[in-house]
Amino acid sequence: MSFPIDLRSDTVTQPSTAMRQFMAQAEVGDAVIDIDPTTERLERLTADMLGKEAAIFMPSGSMTNQIAIRLHCQPGDEFLCEENCHVYNYEQAAFAQLSGVVARTLPGVHGVLSPEQFEGTIRPINDHLVRTRLVCLENTHNRGSGKVQPFDTVQQITSWAHENGLKTHLDGARLFNAAAATDISVAQWSQLFDTVSVCFSKGLGAPVGSALAGSAEFIQQAKRARKLFGGGMRQSGIIAAGAFYALQNNVSRLAEDHQMAAKLAEAIRQTEGLTLDVDPVETNIVIFAIDKQLGTAAQLQKALEERGVRTLAVAPQKIRMVTHLDVSMAQVNGAIEVIKQTVPALTA
């Protein structure tokens, strides 16, 4: 068993030897002037998997989300989202800075909203008011410990939105995790939304990149917006190849990450002074609270790292651990032993 064991995020993965070889051999072209063939193949594969007409490759999920919001809304419009979602908390309010759009947040339960919460949220047409134009959901929910949005609930919310003339966007950075946890395909999830963003550099293990999928007309508009946002890339096939390889080779193994996370969760459940934020853990993210008598999250994070286990303090009394393809079950077992030894020592 090797140390350190890095459980900070599923974005810390390193490209495998096979992925690196695939990237090195990628056929490329100037994607800004003309077409990069590998990028084009990735976009076509992504669109097919999500059941959409077209998709576009971008450097990050923040860019795919923000371009979707920009195109669904106009300056002076608002979108509805959950108060702990990624687009509201972790993207510098780019919707306001770059697109003149505001967010109206609704409180969820571990990131999950109920259909009833949306009733009465559409503002009337009035010169004094912003215009409600979009519903944005996140699946799985990062700050909700990888919580999967219930399919029936999402279906009701998106149906309500469309019936009331609103557009819908899914921040599906970990949508493949949601599919693995539910046996509901990414295409079934995606059909509920006008646009979907997916990330290749999280559970899928690619070094960089996300994609935005939707109608052919929308993606053509997104290409223009990508250039505006500085996302036009030349020989992008080098990095698109990593994402292509990930889609072909790393999707089916996501259930293994979930099994390792469940093992970690059971250990947290059995450790005095630690409490799971969400129980049961559904996918690959484990967030737990620390009793104040043990110290702070930063102190426990430091103590664990000194023993070779890297975690992430996400709040004064909360730590996050994320399983991924660069962590084995043997390493998870090793991390559990470190936790069992470290936590009691904090009170000594």
C-alpha positions in Angstrom: 0.0 0.0 0.0 1.4 3.3 -1.0 1.2 6.7 0.7 0.2 9.5 0.4 -3.4 8.6 -0.2 -5.0 11.6 -1.9 -8.8 11.8 -1.1 -9.1 15.6 -1.6 -11.0 15.4 -4.9 -11.6 13.2 -7.9 -9.8 15.9 -9.9 -6.4 14.9 -8.6 -6.2 11.8 -10.8 -3.2 11.4 -13.1 -3.6 10.2 -16.7 -2.8 6.5 -17.0 0.0 5.3 -19.3 -2.6 4.1 -21.8 -4.4 7.5 -21.7 -1.1 9.4 -22.2 -0.2 7.2 -25.2 -3.7 7.8 -26.7 -3.3 11.5 -26.2 0.2 11.5 -27.7 -1.1 9.8 -30.9 -4.1 12.0 -31.3 -4.8 13.4 -34.8 -5.1 17.2 -34.4 -5.9 20.3 -36.4 -6.5 24.0 -35.7 -10.0 24.0 -34.1 -10.3 27.8 -34.3 -9.5 28.1 -38.0 -11.1 24.9 -39.1 -11.7 21.5 -37.3 -9.7 19.4 -34.9 -10.7 15.9 -35.8 -10.2 14.3 -32.4 -12.1 17.1 -30.7 -14.9 16.6 -33.2 -15.0 12.9 -32.5 -15.2 13.6 -28.8 -18.1 16.1 -29.3 -20.0 13.6 -31.4 -19.5 10.8 -28.9 -20.6 13.1 -26.0 -23.7 14.2 -27.8 -24.6 10.6 -28.7 -24.2 9.4 -25.1 -26.3 12.3 -23.7 -28.9 11.9 -26.4 -28.4 15.5 -27.7 -28.0 16.9 -31.2 -24.6 18.4 -30.6 -21.9 19.1 -28.0 -19.0 21.4 -27.7 -15.7 20.8 -25.8 -14.5 23.5 -23.4 -11.6 23.9 -20.9 -13.8 23.7 -17.8 -17.2 23.0 -16.3 -17.4 26.6 -15.1 -17.2 27.8 -18.7 -19.8 25.3 -19.9 -22.2 26.3 -17.1 -21.7 30.0 -17.6 -22.1 29.9 -21.3 -25.3 27.9 -20.9 -26.6 30.5 -18.4 -25.5 33.4 -20.7 -27.3 32.0 -23.7 -30.5 30.9 -21.9 -30.8 34.4 -20.3 -30.4 38.0 -21.3 -28.9 40.9 -19.1 -31.5 41.6 -16.5 -32.8 38.1 -16.3 -32.6 35.7 -13.4 -32.3 31.9 -13.0 -33.5 29.7 -10.2 -31.0 27.3 -8.5 -30.3 25.6 -5.2 -28.4 27.7 -2.6 -25.4 25.4 -2.3 -25.0 24.6 -6.0 -21.7 24.9 -7.8 -22.7 27.7 -10.3 -23.7 29.9 -7.3 -20.9 29.2 -4.9 -17.8 28.2 -6.8 -17.8 30.2 -10.1 -17.3 33.7 -8.8 -20.8 34.8 -9.7 -19.6 34.8 -13.3 -23.2 35.0 -14.4 -23.4 38.5 -12.9 -19.8 39.6 -13.8 -19.9 38.4 -17.4 -23.5 38.2 -18.5 -25.5 40.6 -16.3 -27.7 37.8 -14.9 -28.8 37.3 -11.3 -29.5 34.1 -9.4 -32.4 33.4 -7.1 -31.6 30.6 -4.7 -33.8 28.1 -3.1 -32.8 26.1 0.1 -32.4 22.4 -0.6 -32.0 19.3 1.6 -28.4 18.2 0.8 -28.8 20.0 -2.5 -32.2 18.5 -3.4 -35.1 20.8 -4.1 -38.8 19.7 -4.1 -41.1 20.6 -7.0 -43.4 22.6 -4.5 -40.6 25.1 -3.8 -40.8 26.4 -7.4 -44.4 27.4 -7.2 -44.7 31.2 -7.2 -41.1 31.8 -8.1 -41.7 33.1 -11.6 -41.9 36.9 -11.4 -44.7 38.6 -13.2 -44.0 40.7 -16.3 -43.3 44.1 -14.9 -40.9 46.9 -15.8 -39.7 47.0 -12.2 -38.7 43.3 -12.0 -36.1 41.0 -13.3 -37.3 38.3 -15.7 -37.3 34.7 -14.6 -35.9 32.6 -17.5 -34.1 29.5 -16.4 -33.9 26.6 -13.9 -30.5 25.2 -13.1 -29.9 21.9 -11.2 -26.8 20.0 -10.2 -26.4 16.2 -10.3 -24.7 14.8 -8.4 -24.6 17.5 -5.8 -21.0 18.4 -4.7 -21.8 20.1 -1.4 -24.5 17.6 -0.8 -22.0 14.8 -0.3 -22.5 13.5 -3.9 -26.3 13.3 -3.4 -28.2 12.1 -6.5 -31.2 14.1 -7.4 -34.2 11.8 -7.4 -35.2 11.2 -11.0 -39.0 11.7 -10.4 -38.3 15.0 -8.6 -36.1 16.3 -11.4 -38.7 15.2 -13.9 -41.4 17.1 -12.1 -39.2 20.3 -11.8 -38.2 20.3 -15.4 -41.7 19.6 -16.6 -43.0 22.6 -14.5 -40.2 24.8 -15.9 -41.1 23.9 -19.5 -44.8 24.2 -19.0 -44.1 27.8 -17.7 -41.9 28.8 -20.6 -38.5 28.4 -18.7 -35.4 26.8 -20.0 -33.5 24.1 -18.0 -29.8 23.5 -17.6 -28.1 20.6 -15.8 -24.7 21.0 -14.2 -23.9 17.4 -14.6 -20.2 17.6 -13.7 -20.7 14.1 -12.0 -23.7 13.0 -14.0 -21.9 9.7 -14.9 -21.8 9.0 -11.1 -25.5 9.6 -10.9 -26.1 7.2 -13.7 -23.8 4.6 -12.1 -25.7 4.9 -8.8 -29.2 4.7 -10.2 -28.9 2.6 -13.4 -30.6 5.5 -15.1 -28.6 6.3 -18.2 -27.0 9.7 -18.8 -29.3 10.1 -21.8 -32.4 9.6 -19.7 -31.2 12.2 -17.2 -30.3 14.6 -20.1 -33.6 14.3 -21.9 -35.2 16.3 -19.1 -33.0 19.4 -19.8 -32.4 21.8 -22.7 -28.7 21.8 -22.0 -26.3 19.6 -20.0 -22.8 20.1 -18.9 -20.5 17.1 -18.1 -17.0 17.1 -16.8 -14.2 14.7 -18.0 -11.6 15.6 -15.3 -13.5 14.4 -12.2 -14.6 10.8 -11.8 -13.6 9.9 -15.4 -10.0 10.7 -14.9 -9.1 12.9 -17.9 -6.6 15.7 -17.2 -8.8 18.6 -18.4 -12.0 19.5 -20.1 -15.8 19.6 -20.0 -18.6 19.6 -22.6 -21.9 21.4 -23.1 -24.6 19.5 -25.0 -27.9 20.7 -26.4 -29.6 21.4 -29.7 -27.4 22.0 -32.8 -28.6 25.6 -32.9 -27.7 26.2 -29.3 -24.3 24.7 -29.6 -23.6 26.9 -32.6 -24.3 29.9 -30.4 -22.2 28.3 -27.6 -19.2 28.1 -30.0 -19.4 31.9 -30.5 -19.7 32.5 -26.8 -16.8 30.1 -26.1 -14.6 32.4 -28.2 -15.8 35.4 -26.3 -14.9 33.7 -23.0 -11.4 32.9 -24.2 -12.1 29.2 -24.7 -11.2 28.8 -28.3 -8.4 26.3 -28.5 -6.1 25.4 -31.4 -4.9 21.7 -31.4 -7.3 20.8 -28.7 -7.3 17.2 -29.8 -4.4 16.5 -27.5 -6.6 17.1 -24.4 -9.8 16.0 -26.1 -8.2 12.6 -26.6 -7.9 12.2 -22.9 -11.6 12.9 -22.5 -12.4 10.5 -25.4 -10.3 7.8 -23.8 -12.1 8.4 -20.5 -15.5 8.0 -22.0 -14.5 4.8 -23.6 -12.7 3.2 -20.7 -13.5 4.8 -17.3 -17.3 5.1 -17.2 -18.1 1.5 -16.3 -15.7 1.4 -13.3 -17.4 4.4 -11.4 -19.3 1.9 -9.3 -16.0 0.9 -7.7 -15.5 4.5 -6.5 -18.9 4.3 -4.9 -18.1 1.0 -3.1 -14.9 2.6 -1.7 -16.8 5.6 -0.5 -19.3 3.4 1.2 -16.4 1.7 3.0 -15.1 5.0 4.2 -18.5 6.1 5.3 -18.9 3.0 7.4 -15.6 3.8 9.1 -16.7 7.3 9.8 -20.0 6.0 11.2 -18.1 3.9 13.6 -15.7 6.5 14.8 -16.7 8.4 17.9 -16.7 12.2 17.4 -17.3 12.0 13.6 -20.7 12.3 12.0 -21.6 11.8 8.4 -23.1 14.8 6.7 -25.3 12.7 4.5 -26.1 9.1 5.4 -26.1 6.8 3.5 -23.4 8.0 1.1 -24.7 7.5 -2.5 -21.7 8.1 -4.7 -18.1 8.9 -4.3 -18.1 11.9 -1.9 -18.0 11.5 1.9 -18.4 14.6 4.0 -18.3 14.4 7.8 -18.6 16.7 10.8 -16.1 16.7 13.7 -17.1 17.3 17.3 -15.5 20.5 18.6 -14.0 18.6 21.5 -11.7 17.0 18.9 -10.6 20.3 17.4 -11.3 21.8 14.0 -11.5 20.4 10.5 -8.2 22.1 9.7 -6.5 20.4 12.6 -7.8 17.0 11.7 -6.9 17.5 8.1 -3.3 18.4 9.1 -3.0 15.4 11.5 -4.2 13.0 8.7 -1.9 14.5 6.2 1.1 14.0 8.5 0.2 10.3 8.4 -0.1 10.2 4.7 -3.9 10.7 4.1 -4.8 13.9 2.2 -8.4 15.2 2.8 -10.1 18.6 2.4 -11.5 20.9 5.1 -14.7 22.3 3.5 -16.0 24.1 6.6 -14.7 24.9 10.1 -16.0 21.5 11.4 -16.3 19.5 8.2 -14.0 17.4 6.1 -14.5 16.0 2.6 -13.1 12.8 1.2 -13.6 11.7 -2.5 -12.8 8.3 -4.0 -11.5 8.0 -7.6 -9.7 5.8 -10.0 -6.3 6.5 -8.6 -7.3 5.1 -5.2 -7.5 1.4 -4.5 -9.6 -0.5 -2.0 -6.3 -1.4 -0.2 -5.5 2.3 0.1 -9.0 3.0 1.4 -8.5 0.4 4.0 -5.2 2.0 4.9 -6.9 5.4 5.1 -9.4 3.9 7.5 -6.7 2.6 9.8 -5.1 6.0 9.8 -8.4 7.7 10.7 -9.0 5.2 13.5 -5.6 5.9 15.0 -5.6 9.6 14.5 -9.0 10.7 15.8 -8.7 9.2 19.3 -5.3 10.8 19.6 -6.8 14.3 19.2 -8.4 14.0 22.6 -5.3 12.6 24.3 
